[in-house]
Amino acid sequence: MLRAIKFVTGNQNKLREARQILGVDIEGADAGRLEEIQTIRVEDIILHKAEEAYKKLGAPLIVEDSGLAFLAWNGLPGALIKWFEETVGNEGILKMLSGESDRRAVAQCFISFHDANGIKIAKGELAGTISETVRGKGGFGWDQIFIPEGHSRTFGEMTAEEKNGFSHRRRAFENLKKLL
């Protein structure tokens, strides 16, 4: 079933992770630039992007988006984390958090499946903390500052196989498989 679904993403790292997690060679698809509404709620963004991508492609597809919510900041940056990364980088994010004693965070991933019957949304979350320094060379985005609960290393210090064994993205894809 998942082989016939197109994964709308321009991020080859996410496509590679999806293939590793699902164990199938799903096809990447280009729906052009999708408008991304501005909100900290990842689930609102994923719903909007799924509808827009389906209008463009007219074929069964999945769209994924993730966020990182800091508990001390009442959920910020959430889905806006990519803008934080692009403007100030992981070092800047750590600098902004330097005065915070509560460094807990929740990694979130939402995956939508859209076909002629409508949209289904799967969610995966993983609690953790934000490191004091950038650590590791692996992963992408904020992987080098997120330490999953129960671990001492950031995602950036783990191999792809280690991370994909329990990540927020894995949890979302497992929930998607249950929905389908």
Beta strands, then each sheet from edge to edge (+ up, - down):
strand 1: 6-8
strand 2: 27-29
strand 3: 61-70
strand 4: 77-78
strand 5: 104-115
strand 6: 118-130
strand 7: 146-148
sheet 1: 2+ 1+ 3+ 4-
sheet 2: 2+ 1+ 3+ 5- 6+ 7-
end
